[in-house]
């Protein structure tokens, strides 16, 4: 038995002087130096008593040291649990406790607030800042720079990613070594990545897109990363001439298009632009091609599956579609009630099956059985159609999922929060098209009889308990919610009513 993920992504770079990371300040880190850092970090995990199969929860800013922690977890057989840096203490308390994390790594500025959370979960607490400082770094510095990879099987867990649930309780998607490795292998093949590629990486690494797509693909191909803390327009424009490829969310591309300096000459050397994590508007696709001559390659994935589909590298990249199933992945559209497969062109619930599909939800066997069928088909919750050529179009999202700036938002979680606010009788949360984020959150509140809602107090409470990307950007007070004869709230009516709220006003 070996460690399939480590040996595929990292082992073949041991001792290599090739550059792995190009940083914004002009400094560089070789593969050999990065892997030595990862080995010291793996030894630090061992010194803390973290054993294979244990979970390490990570709530830190993007840095080379944070990426080395991911590599160390893979090599040590530890389950990596990245957490959105926007999560509040209340949200983190659930994730750390539910996962049973053995170690919780946070930013030094959060240590005092996170201490009780770690203690309640029985987890050790260490810190890691964006500049590499922290108590974890102090421990790593004293460790040997060699660590023998721990043997793991393809079915062993490599990562645990939480995705919000429609019931308000987040679900931990269990991703195995095979899940992550098979997906990286399919993408390297489909997107033609080689050791000559330099990927401009401005995505967060607490998210599947930045960690399991951009990073794993680059590692498997042996290329290098321009590793940026975040998307900063000036930095991206300055460093783009050094890149061959770029992955981003639609917001990245709309912001580039808003700047006249981004033109055909600046992007002429680029091999590939990839977009995902949120729907790419057809208008953005067409405007990008008109400006640069490049057709953005859009793909589709989920927390539970990583990537499922992609528009082709060679061939028709169809605006508004997410392309074809990846090699080894099957897709079908089924009746949401009967689960019978539908004919091409009909709209139904999208199901996917393949080696990329997760093992199930952490400590939620009933939820796993509901969404992951015994024959391997995963019910995505997305409404789609498949045309006669096999191209898939996502036409809507079941369970009212909102995707804003690449982040999944489930209205039920926000509604539960709003319903608990003083004077609120009930609420409904929907998404509306947003020119920058793809979608953003609208909250409709119904007050208790005779009550006048204090919207500023509700906004302050949301700032305290909800991550920024979940907070409503537009709040409306209504006497009653629209309902059908069965009493079900008609969210389609609300979406139609507020569809233009975030759109630019005509001049």
PyMOL commands that set and color helices and strands:
alter all, ss='L'
color gray80, all
select helices_A, chain A and resi 4-9+11-13+31-47+64-76+89-99+108-121+135-141+177-191+208-221+233-242+250-257+264-267+282-292+365-371+398-400+411-419+455-465+468-470+491-497
alter helices_A, ss='H'
color red, helices_A
select strands_A, chain A and resi 19-23+28-30+55-59+79-82+103-106+124-127+157-163+171-176+198-201+224-227+245-248+272-275+297-302+306-310+324-325+330-334+348-353+360-361+378-386+392-397+401-404+407-410+424-434+438-447+474-477
alter strands_A, ss='S'
color yellow, strands_A
deselect
rebuild
show_as cartoon
